[in-house]
Amino acid sequence: MAVVLDARDLNKRFGAVTAANGVSAAIEQDSVVGLIGTNGAGKTTFINMITGYIKPDTGSIHFRGRDITALAPREITRVGICRSFQIPQLYASLSVFENMMVSLGVVLRNAGLGGFFSRGRPNVPGYDAPAEEVAERILERFGLGDYRDKNAQVLPGGVRKLLDIALTMAAKPSILLLDEPTSGVSAEEKFGMMEMVMAAVKAEGATVLFVEHDMEVVSRFAERVLAFYDGRIIADAAPEIALTDPEVKRYVVGGELHRMDEQKGAANA
């Protein structure tokens, strides 16, 4: 498959801390890549560099052959790379439908179509339909139709996550980056949620990179795993290979099991 995103020798320091040390990764079109590593390993820094929120000290990032290293986050979104956040970025006082309409309004404005108040109800780019129809379509695809008129602030945690991810799909991204999509989601809901997200995203034809601490989620949904430790990628392989790599078991999987044990202990205290 063709390479859609190519990160080359990325380096980033924050004072005495090395957050990225020669990180390189070529991401293929239509792939699903899981990013794993303990807190501070460099995986979120990698995501932030790709989306323009952090600039690498050295190295380059290419999207479909275009150097996007110096672009601002908004410009990177416009070329087709979108992200969700660990903490959902929603308009709490607006309904689910209104949140989606706001996102689609931004898409219309960025396309130079004047937003919702243009004459003739302009179609949303890539959908060949007005914003209201597109909003309903995306909400149904993410199983959010029953929550259409509820305010975002009263939604359960898993539904808030789904809505945040659904909002990123308004722009029909070529690449979608998900930052801990199952964080805060109950164990009973996590697999069903991920299945819905992956089905919806794949239906739109997006390549997916997701940061995840849950190794069960990684092994089930990732086709490829990038394991980070100390600002470096220490493994780049299919899940069954990467998760059994001795360095990954020592520095990543073992650390995550310890973190989960600590969380359980705190919850039971």
KAQUI-V206116 format. One line per field, one symbol per residue. phi: phi as a letter, one per 40 degrees, with the letter a starting at -180 (. if undefined). psi: psi as a letter, one per 30 degrees, with the letter a starting at -180 (. if undefined). burial: + if it has 16 or more other ideal C-beta (glycine too) atoms within 10 Angstrom, else -. Layout:
phi = ???
psi = ???
burial = ???
//
This chain:
phi = .ccbbbcbfcbabbgccccabgcbabbcdgcbbcbbicdgchcccdcccccgcbcccahabbbfgccbdcccdcccccchbbabbdbdbbcccbcdccdccccccccccccgcggccccgfcccdgbfacddccdcccccccgbdcbdbccccbccdccccccdcccccdcfccbbbbcfcbcgccdcccccccccccccccccgccbbbcaccccccccbccabbbbafgbccaaacdccccbcdcccccbccccccccccccccccc
psi = lkkfkjkjhkkkkjbfkjfkihkkkkklkgljkkklllkgffeeeeeeeeggfkkkelllkkjhfkjgeflleeeeeefgjllllejkiljeflleeeeeeeeeeeeeefggggafglkgikkkkffhlleeeeeeeeeeegggefgegkkefgkleeeeeeeeeeeffegikekkkkjifgkgkleffeeeeeeeeeeeeeffhkkkkkkkfjfeeefefkfkkjkkkhgljfkjllefeefgkeeeeefdeeeeeeeeeeeeeeef.
burial = ---+++++-+++-----+++--+-+-+---++++++++--++++++++++++-+-+--+-+++----++-+----++--+++++---+-+-----+++++++++++++--+-+--+-----++++-+--++--+++-++-++++--+---++--+--+++++++++++++++++++++++++--+---+++-++-+++-++----++++++++++-++--++-++++++-++++++--+--++-+--++-+++-++-------------
//
